[in-house]
């Protein structure tokens, strides 16, 4: 089927969320300055663990990953950044501040050009949020992107949330397209791209920081490449090599 819609993950796909600047503000707003390289490595490992945890919940190897599971992920990420466990009151204060980062919050530099290109093709577009995207509609409005992203799915408590197949299929139903007519763009391999594929959508992984170097067929380093990926120029048909297996989502992978 021809592509008619693109669904978007929000945090760390359209808007930076898990950043050095946000953690610095949440934990040490008055200093001292955190070691940037260490913080970025801790974020990377924490998000990969969150990706595995969401996937395990999807396939039944663990309970579904909910808001409490995400809170535990942030807690572990904070302790990794600190290099030690923190007192309970301090920990909870930091985690309560984390989503309230005052900014400046801007989309990644490749977002607007990509959205404009896809919008000009007449594609339907919407954001599909999980437990981490509670401010999606507010930020989309503030950033004047509502015309290109007029709908946000997954906000209401009764709505299914990613990576559940019902979340992807429900969003497609809301846009009046079949899953096979939609693509989903996210920044996590297992619980974004693979989960979308299991639901029948075309999954695309945006990997700006080269975290998923073993993934080839579904990965792009910038959203500037997305229009070409979704609408490649016609080429003579030829055999396609199989996609290499990425890092395992099991508990021992890194």
N, C-alpha and C positions, 0 to 999 in steps of 0.2 A: 504494500500500500504506500501511497505517497505520504510524505511527512506533512502533517497539518498543525502540529502543536509542539511546543517545548515547555516542559515543566522544569522548575529550578529549585534546587536546594538553596537555602538562604545563607546561613552562617558559614563563613570561610569559602563560599563559592561566589556570592555577590558582594558580601560585606565582610571585612575582616572582623573576626570575633576573638579567636584564641591567639593573642598577640603579646609580644614582649611589653609593649606600652600599657596594655590593659592590666597585665599581672603586676607590673611595677606600681601602677596607680592603686590597685586593689590591696596590695600587701604593704608596700613601702612608699606611700605617696609623698612623704617628706624625705625619702632617702634612707640609707645609702643606696646608690645605684646598684641594681642587680647585675650579675654577669650575663650579658646578653646571649652569648653563645650557649651557656648552660641552660638558660631559660628556654631558648628556642629548641634545644635538644629535648628538654623535659616536655614541652608542648607536643613535639612530634611523637614521642613515645606515648604520651597520654592519649592523644587522638587515635593513634593506631590501636591502643587497648580499647578505647571506646568503640571503634569500628568493629573489632573482634567481638566485643560484648554484645553489640546490637545484632551482629550476624548470628551469634550463638542463640540469642533469644528468638530470632526469626526461624531458625531450623530446629528449635526444640531442645538444644543442648543446655539451655539455661532459661529461667523465667524471662519473659519479654522485658527489654530494657526500657525502664520508665524514668520519670523525673528523679526518683530516689537513686536509681542506678547512675544517672548523669551526675547527681550531686556527689556520689562516691567517686566518680571519675575525676571531678574537679578537686576533690579533697586529696586524692592520690597525686594529682598533678601539682598541687600546692606543696605537698610534702617533698616531692621530688625537686621542685624549685628551691625549697628551703634547705634541702639536704638532711631533714630531720622531721619528726612529728612536731606539731605545734600544739599549744594548749587549746582545749576545746572552744573556749570563748573566743580566742583570737581566730581560730580556724573558721568558725561560723561567721564571725564579723567580716573576714576577708571574702568568703564565698557569697555573703549577702551583698557586698559591694561590687563584686565582679561583673554582674550583668548591668550595673548602673553606670558604667564608664561614661563620663561626660563628653568624651571626644577630643578632637574632632573625629567624626565618623563619616567616612566617604566610601563609596563603592571602589573596588579595585579599578585601576586605570583602564583595563580592557573591557569593563562591563558595559558602559554606555555605547561605545562603538558597535559592540556585538549586538546588543539589544536593538539598536537602531537599524542595523542591517537586517536582522531577522524580522523586525516589525515591518520594514519596507516590503518584505516578501509576503505580507499578509498572514503570517503565522499567528495562531493563538498562543498566548503565553501566560503563565501563572506561576506563583511560588507555592511550593509544597513544603510545609514546615513540620518538624518533629518537636521534641520537647525543648529544644534550644532556641526556637525561633519566635518567641512570644512577642517581640517588638517588630516583627517583619512589616506589618501593614503601616505602623507608625513611621518607620524609617523610609519605606517606599514613598510615602506621602511627603515627608520632609525633604527627600532627595529629588522630588519632582519626576519620579519614574512611574507614576500611577497610570499614565496613558499607555505605557508599554507592558506594565504588570498589573492589570486591573483586578486580579483575583488572587486571594491567598487561601489555600486549603490546609486544613489541619489545625485551625485555631480553636475551634469550639471543643469543649471537653468530650462531647459525644462523637466527634469525628475520629476515624482511624488515623493513626500517625505512622509515618515511615519508621522502619522499613517494611511494615506489613503490606502485603500485596493489595489488600483492600484500600489502603491509602492511595496507592498509585492508580488503581482502577477507578476509585471514587473520583479522583481529580479528573481523570480522562472523561468520565461520565459527565462531570460538571462542565467540561468544555465541549461536550457533544462530539467527541472523537473516540475512535477505538484505540486500545493500548498500542496496537501495531502502527498507528498513525502518529504516535507521540515519541518524543525523546525526553530523557531526564538527565540533567547535568548536575553533578555533585563533585565533592572533593574527597570522598572516602570510597575506596574501591569496593569492599565487600558489602557494606550496608547501604551504599548509594547505588553504585553502578550494577553490581551483581544482583542486588535486590530488585532494582527496576527491571533488569532483564528477566528475572524469574516471573515478574508480573506481566511480561509481554512487551515492554517498552524497549526502545533503543537507549542503552546507557552510555553516557560519555563522562569520562573522568578528567577534570581540569586539575592539573598537577603542576602548579606554578613553582613549587620548591623542589621538584624532582624527588619526591618521597617514594614514588611507585615505579622505579626505573625498570622493573622486570615486566611491567604491563606494557603492551605495545598497541594492540588493535583498537582499544577503546580510549587511549590516553592522548590528551593534548596539553602542551605546556602553557597555553594562553587561550583565552576566549576569542582572541582575534582570529584563531584558526577554526573556530566552530562553524561559521557559515560554510566554509569550504568542506569541512568534514561532513556536514549534514547534506550538502548539495555539491558533491564532487563533479567535476567535468566528466563527460562521457568518455570512457576508455574501452578499448577492446577487452572482452571478457578473458580472464586468465585464472589459473588456480591461485588460491590464497593459502599461505602458510598458516598453520594453527597458531593461536596466541599462546606465548609461553605462560606457564603457570606462575602467578605471583606468589609472594610470601604467604604461607599458610595462615589461616585465621585462628589456628589452634593456640592453646595457652602458652606454648613454648616458643612461638615465633616472635621475631623482633622487628 
